[in-house]
Amino acid sequence: MKKYQDIQIRVLQCNLDLKKYGLAFFTFGNASAIDRQQGIVAIKPSGVSYEVLKPEDIVILDVEGKVIEGKLKPSSDTKTHLVLYHHFPDIGGVVHTHSTYAVAWAQAGKSIPVLGTTHADYAHVNIPCTDFLSETQIKGDYETETGNQIVKCFQNLSYQEVEMVLVAGHGPFTWGKTAEQAVHHSVILEELAKLAYLTQQINPRQKRLSRALIAKHFQRKHGSQAYYGQF
């Protein structure tokens, strides 16, 4: 077995799952994983269709972005992933998609409000949307600045409790303790974006869910007092 085959197979499957769940099409989107002990990141190659993607196509980088193994160029979003790995030390995977409803909220530059318990099960606050990048940021190191904009958005927010974000005008990024968990959060984020949109179409005046109900649903799945699921 090749040295990085395990992580390449895992990351390949995570990327294929983005297509499976309808979160990516053609060559859009990317998933990555980090092995902090080995000091490596595995990520989808840039512009390669999901239909032809193979384990050996998954690019292996060091944490500074230097290619260690792989004949293809890594995702154009690689620097954004690396910024998140650097600033969010507990995460093990990052996903970026172009899923329809999440992108629509991002293009509108609006956070996704907590309108129901499905949202509260995963986040006790609105899913944040970053500020739009400035012209200087866009003309500079664009992908790094995208990551920096996400980090800025979490200055007063826990990345461990809210594992998803919208980048204004661009689209969603999610993360988790593993790449598989990051994919899961991407699926959930798209559903939350869809539910919030539909709710506001039905009732544009619908208010945010009560604090008590938000807290109840979040706490029963997270933290020391959680009782959802099997233990």
C-alpha positions, 0 to 999 in steps of 0.5 A: 500500500502506498504511503498516503493511500488511506487518506486519498481513498477517504478524501476521494469518497468525501468528494464523490459524496458531494456529487451523490448528495447533489451539492456539486456538479461538473468540477465544482466543489472540493473536500479535503482532510488533514493528518496533523501528525504527518503534517499533510493535507489531501485535497481534490485536484482542480478542474477534474470531473467527479466521474473520472476522479481516482484515489491517486488523483487526490493531491497530497500537500504539506501544511504550507501548501507544497505538493508532496505527492500527485501529478495534478494541480490541487484545488484552486480553493486550497489556500482557503482550506489551509487558512482554516486548518491553521486557525481552527486547530480542532478540525480534520476536514473542510468542504466547499460546495456550490449547493443551490440554496446555500449559494443563494443566501451567500449571493444575497450576503445574508446569514441564515436565521434560526427559524426552526428546531432543525436549525437549532439541532446543529447551530444555536445562532444564525449561520453567519455570512462573511462580509464581501471581500474588498477590491484590494483583497480580491486583487491580492491573494484571493483564496487566502483572503477568503479564508481570512474573511471566514476567520474574521467572521468567527472572532466572536463565534465558536468554530467548534459549535458552528461548523459552517459559514457562507462566504458572501457572493461565493458560497458555503464552507463547512468543516468537522473533526473529520472530512466525513463530518464536514460533508455531513455538515454541507448536506445539513447546511443546504437543507437549513438554507432551503428550509429558511428560504421556504419558510420566509416565502410562506411567511415573510414576517416569521420571527426567529425561534425562541431562545428557550427552544433553540437552547433546548434543541442544541443542548440535547445534542451537544455538550455535557448534558446531551441525551440525543442518540445512543451512548 
